[in-house]
Amino acid sequence: MSSTLFDYEWQFLLQMVTRVNYSETYREACGTILQQMRTLIPYQTGIIFRTSRENGQAVLTSPVSTEPLDDRSDHAFFMEGSYPHWNEFIMSPYSMVFRQSDIIPPAKWEKTRVYREVWQPKNIYWGLFISLVRKDIPLIVLGILREKKDEDFSARDIYIMNTLKDPLERKYYAIIEGGPAREPGHFAHSERVVEVAAEYRLTKREMEVLSMTFDGLDNDGICRALGITQATLNKHLSNLYSKTNIHNRTQLFGLLSVRREHRQDG
């Protein structure tokens, strides 16, 4: 299946990022993501864990799931057992998206104890995951799961997860580290925001507006963060649209993600 998204899907992605950014707590953000994700990527079960490192190993805690968890708290659901290669993704210094079928062949996966004793009784088989890490600090791992009778997650599904990677990474870093998403006077731009800004010769202020738009901030939020009026913001957005030959915020959001795909494939 093609990874190309329709305009309405880009619109929903942007709205989803905005909703997550309005979340104030870890559990609120997790609940919003799990609820909204189903509209874009159908799945049976979704779960999010806080991640950390201990003695060179990845540790999963604070599960939030679409399904009731049992009384074993942090050892509930599929946390039990040894997952081949998972530690490599969670211990990575940067965020990653991966499918269970990409890290271990299905035939081999079915023979593992963790599949037979944990996944199979829950009637789940296919998994798509995103491990978020920022400044070498592990944040969360998000997993969405399907039954064996369903198809494995597609290239389009992976593309959507990769599109969400940067904004979710920034939000969870702000929540977990206990600080604002942006310190006053400081604007951290993703690599692809910098690439687009360089190609289209954006000004510093236009690049800040571009970055905040991709983070899911609405017009009021951008105005407050930059200390500018709505009229001034409209002028910056008009310049952005003109330089990049697009017409609205949804297309701007899509432009950034398309450029990343082009960079990875090139």
N, C-alpha and C positions, 0 to 999 in steps of 0.2 A: 504494500500500500504506500502511496506517495505521502511524503511528510508535509506537503503543501496544505496550509490551512485556509479556510474560507474567511471572508471579512468578519462574519458574525462570530467566528471562533476567536479571532484576534480580539474582538470587542469583549468577549467574555473573559479572555485571559487578562486583559487590562483591568476589568472590573474585579476579577478574582484577586489580583495583586493589591488593588485598592482596599478590598475588604480585609485582607490579611494585615495590611499595614495599619488599619484601624483597631486591630486586636491589641489588647493591653497585656495579656498574660500568655504564658506558654500554652496552657490548655485551651484558651480561647482561639489562639492562632491555629493550633492543631485541629480543633473541631471545625473551624472554617475551611481549612484546606481539604479535610476528608469529605466534607459535605459538598464543596464546590467541584472537586476533582472528578466526581462521578459524571458530571455533565459533559466533560471533555473526553474522559477515558473510562469506559464502563469497567467495573470490577466488582467482585463479590465482597471482599474484606479489605479494609485498610487499617494500618497501624503506624504509629509514630513513636519513636523512642528518643530520649536524651542519650547522647553518646559522650563517653569520656575515655581516658586511657589510664590503665593501672598495670604497673609491672610489665609494660610492653604489650599489653593486650587491650582489645576494645571492650568496654563495659557498657551495657545497655540498661537504662533505668527509666522510670516515669512513663510507662506506656499509656498511650491514648488510642483507643480502637473504636471502630464502628461496631464491634461485637462485644458483648459482655466478657470481662476478664474474670478468671477464677480467683481464688483466695491466696494464690501463691505470689501475689504482688509483683515484684520486679522479675520473677521467674515465670510469669504467666505466658501462655500462648506459645509462640515459636522461639522464645528466648533460650529455651533449653536445648542442649546439644551443641555439637561443634559444626560450624558452617564452613565448608571448604572455601577458602579465599576471601571470605567476608572481612576478616581482620585486615587484609591488605587495602580494602576500599575505605574502611572506617579509619584506619591509621594513616591514610594518605594525607599529605599536607594541603590538599585542595579538594574541592567538591567533585563528586563523580556520580554518574547515572549508570546503572547496570541492570541486566536481566539475570534472573537465576539460571536460565538456560544458556547464557553466554559464559558463565563461569564454571559450569559443570554440565556435561551432556545429560539429557533427560534419562537415558537408559542407566547411566551410572548413578544419577541422583536418586532414582527409585530404589536403589539398593542400600542407601545410607540409612542409618538408624534414625536420624532426625526427621527424615521424610516419613519413614514407616510409623514412627511413634508420635510425631507431633503434627506434621502437615497432613498426612493421609486421613487421620481421624477427624480433622477439621474440614475435610473435603476440599483442600486447596492444592494446587499443583504449579501454576505459572506465577511468577513474581517479577515485579518491576520496582526498582528501588532507587532512591537518591540519597546519598550520604553528603551532608552539608558540613563543610569545614571552612573557617575563616581565620586568617592570621595564624594558621597552624593550630587552631583551637577546634576540636570536634564539637559539633552542635547537636545535630539530630540525624537519624536515619528514618526515612519515610518509605513504607512499603505498601504496594497495592497488589492484590492477589486474586487469581481466578481459578475456577474449577478445571479439572483435566479435560472435560468435554468442550470447554471453550478454547479459542485460539490463543496462542502465545501473544504477548504484547508486541506491537508492530513498530516499524521505524517511525511512523507518525507519533506514536505514544512516547517513544524515547525523545523525539524532537520537542514535544510539549514539555516534558520533564526538564530537558536542557534549557528551554526558554525560561522556565520558572526558577532555575537554579540560582542565578545572581540575586534577584529580588528577595527570594526566601532566605538566602544566605545572610543578607544584610539584616533582614527583620529578626531572625533568630539570634544573630549575634547581638543585636541591640537588646533583646529580651533577656537572653541568658547571661550576658556580661553586665547587665544592669545599667547600661548607659544609653544615651540618645543615639538614634540611627546616624545622626550627623552632629558633630560638635560645632558650636557656633564658629562661623568663619572658615570651616573646613569642609570640603566636598570631596568624597572619595569616589572616583569614577572607575567603572569597570573597564577592562581592556578594550572591549568592542566599542564602548562609548568614545574612548580616546581615538580609536581607529576611524570611526565615522566622523568625528570632529575634525580630524586631520585631513581626511579626504575631501570634505566639503568646506573646509576652511571656516569653521565656526569660531565665533568669538568665545572668550572665557565664560561670559554670562550665558550665551546660547548653549554651551556645553553643560553648564550647571542645570539649565532648564531641561535639556535632553536627558541628563542623568536622573533627575528627579521624576521626570515623566515615566521613565522606565521602572523606577522604584514604585510606581503606582500612586504617587501623590496627586491629588486633584489641584485645581487652580488655586483654591484658597490656601492649601498647604504649601504650595510653591511660593506664593506671595508672602506668606508669613516667614518661611525659611529664608528667603532672600531679602525681605524687607522692602518689597516693591509693590506698586499698585497693580490692579487688574489691567489697566490700560497699558502699563509698561510690559506686563507679561504678554498681553496680546501682541504687542509689537515684536517681542522676542520670538513668539511662536510663529508669527507671520514670516519672519525672516528665516526661521528653521524650515518651514514648509516650502518656502521659495527655493532655498538653497538645495534641499534634498528632493525636490520635485514630488512632494506628497501633499495630502490635503487635510489630514486630521490626526488626532493623537493615536488612534488605533493603528493607522498606517505607520506612524512614527515608531510605535512599539514593535510592529512587525519588521520594520527596516533593521533594527538592531539585531533581532534574532536571525534574520536572513543573512546578515553579514557574518555572523558567527559561523553559521553552517557553511558559507562560502569559504571562510578562512580554514575551517577544518577539512573541507574536501579538497581544497586547492593544493 
